[in-house]
Amino acid sequence: MGEEVFDKGDSAPKPKRKLTQKQLDALARGRAKMEEKRKMKLDKTAVKEGKEQKKEQRATKKERKLEMEALERIKVRERARKEEEAKGKKLSDWEEKRLGILEKCPTEDEFNKLMRALDDITEEDILDDEKLVAKLVQKQRELEE
């Protein structure tokens, strides 16, 4: 009994199903439609990827810009600090020279005259070498008169 159920016998295999021309045309249209949908999906993903790449590029460009701005601010601060140091050094050098000159005065009267003359020299004059030289020459002429 069990053999009869599973015994297929010597029957010939069924031939493949034959489709009509109308069915073949419909199948071809369906396949073309699916191919088009796949292409559209690929195009959409390509467009989406392109947008994402542009977005990433904008983000990296913005990051680079921020980094450059930060570096520029650091450079400006560093330049300002160096200028301030140079200014401080120039002023302290001037003060040392001024005191050295005043110490060499033999009399109190000369000391007072020279002190008033040197007190007229401003910080702006000290920082500009040409102005300082011109002012010193002017004060020297005034003292000689």
Secondary structure per residue as TSV (DSSP state, phi and psi in degrees):
chain	resnum	aa	ss	phi	psi
A	1	M	-	360.0	-45.5
A	2	G	H	-65.1	-27.2
A	3	E	H	-74.9	-29.9
A	4	E	H	-69.5	-33.5
A	5	V	H	-69.3	-41.7
A	6	F	H	-92.3	-6.2
A	7	D	-	-81.8	114.3
A	8	K	-	-86.8	-20.4
A	9	G	T	81.3	-166.8
A	10	D	T	-98.4	25.7
A	11	S	-	-69.5	145.3
A	12	A	-	-73.9	146.7
A	13	P	-	-64.7	149.0
A	14	K	-	-69.9	141.7
A	15	P	-	-71.8	154.7
A	16	K	-	-62.3	151.3
A	17	R	-	-70.6	133.2
A	18	K	-	-95.6	127.8
A	19	L	-	-95.3	148.4
A	20	T	-	-77.4	165.4
A	21	Q	H	-61.1	-38.8
A	22	K	H	-62.8	-41.1
A	23	Q	H	-67.4	-40.7
A	24	L	H	-62.7	-41.3
A	25	D	H	-63.1	-44.2
A	26	A	H	-63.0	-40.3
A	27	L	H	-63.2	-43.2
A	28	A	H	-63.6	-42.6
A	29	R	H	-62.3	-42.2
A	30	G	H	-62.8	-43.1
A	31	R	H	-65.0	-41.3
A	32	A	H	-63.5	-41.3
A	33	K	H	-63.2	-43.0
A	34	M	H	-65.9	-38.8
A	35	E	H	-62.0	-42.4
A	36	E	H	-63.3	-42.2
A	37	K	H	-62.4	-41.5
A	38	R	H	-62.7	-42.3
A	39	K	H	-63.1	-42.5
A	40	M	H	-63.0	-40.0
A	41	K	H	-64.6	-42.5
A	42	L	H	-63.0	-41.8
A	43	D	H	-62.2	-43.1
A	44	K	H	-61.8	-42.9
A	45	T	H	-67.1	-36.5
A	46	A	H	-64.8	-43.2
A	47	V	H	-64.0	-43.2
A	48	K	H	-62.1	-44.1
A	49	E	H	-63.7	-40.1
A	50	G	H	-61.4	-43.0
A	51	K	H	-63.1	-42.3
A	52	E	H	-63.6	-41.2
A	53	Q	H	-62.5	-43.6
A	54	K	H	-62.3	-40.6
A	55	K	H	-63.0	-44.3
A	56	E	H	-63.6	-41.3
A	57	Q	H	-62.5	-43.0
A	58	R	H	-61.4	-42.0
A	59	A	H	-64.0	-45.3
A	60	T	H	-66.6	-36.9
A	61	K	H	-64.2	-41.6
A	62	K	H	-65.0	-42.1
A	63	E	H	-60.9	-45.2
A	64	R	H	-60.8	-41.4
A	65	K	H	-63.0	-43.6
A	66	L	H	-63.4	-40.2
A	67	E	H	-63.5	-43.2
A	68	M	H	-64.0	-40.7
A	69	E	H	-63.9	-40.8
A	70	A	H	-63.9	-43.5
A	71	L	H	-62.5	-41.1
A	72	E	H	-63.6	-42.1
A	73	R	H	-61.9	-40.3
A	74	I	H	-63.7	-43.8
A	75	K	H	-62.4	-42.3
A	76	V	H	-62.5	-45.0
A	77	R	H	-61.5	-42.2
A	78	E	H	-63.7	-43.9
A	79	R	H	-61.5	-43.7
A	80	A	H	-64.0	-39.7
A	81	R	H	-63.7	-43.3
A	82	K	H	-64.9	-41.1
A	83	E	H	-63.3	-40.3
A	84	E	H	-64.9	-40.9
A	85	E	H	-63.0	-44.6
A	86	A	H	-62.7	-41.2
A	87	K	H	-62.6	-46.7
A	88	G	H	-61.5	-40.1
A	89	K	H	-65.4	-43.8
A	90	K	H	-62.7	-42.1
A	91	L	H	-66.8	-41.5
A	92	S	H	-68.5	-37.0
A	93	D	H	-61.7	-43.4
A	94	W	H	-61.8	-42.8
A	95	E	H	-63.1	-40.3
A	96	E	H	-63.8	-45.1
A	97	K	H	-63.4	-42.5
A	98	R	H	-60.1	-46.7
A	99	L	H	-65.0	-38.4
A	100	G	H	-62.0	-40.9
A	101	I	H	-67.7	-44.7
A	102	L	H	-65.1	-33.3
A	103	E	H	-66.5	-25.9
A	104	K	T	-82.4	-6.3
A	105	C	-	-67.7	127.9
A	106	P	S	-76.7	-31.6
A	107	T	S	-121.6	161.6
A	108	E	H	-69.9	-33.8
A	109	D	H	-63.8	-47.0
A	110	E	H	-63.1	-39.9
A	111	F	H	-58.7	-47.4
A	112	N	H	-65.1	-42.0
A	113	K	H	-62.8	-47.7
A	114	L	H	-64.7	-38.1
A	115	M	H	-62.6	-45.3
A	116	R	H	-63.4	-40.7
A	117	A	H	-65.2	-43.8
A	118	L	H	-74.0	-26.9
A	119	D	H	-69.2	-23.0
A	120	D	T	-72.4	-15.0
A	121	I	-	-79.9	122.6
A	122	T	-	-90.0	170.8
A	123	E	H	-61.9	-38.4
A	124	E	H	-60.6	-41.0
A	125	D	H	-64.9	-40.1
A	126	I	H	-65.4	-38.6
A	127	L	H	-74.5	-23.5
A	128	D	S	-104.9	109.2
A	129	D	H	-57.6	-40.9
A	130	E	H	-64.3	-43.3
A	131	K	H	-63.7	-40.1
A	132	L	H	-62.2	-46.8
A	133	V	H	-62.3	-45.1
A	134	A	H	-61.5	-43.3
A	135	K	H	-66.3	-41.0
A	136	L	H	-64.5	-41.0
A	137	V	H	-63.5	-43.8
A	138	Q	H	-60.4	-46.4
A	139	K	H	-65.8	-35.6
A	140	Q	H	-64.7	-43.7
A	141	R	H	-62.5	-41.3
A	142	E	H	-62.5	-40.3
A	143	L	H	-70.9	-31.7
A	144	E	H	-72.7	-24.5
A	145	E	-	-78.7	360.0
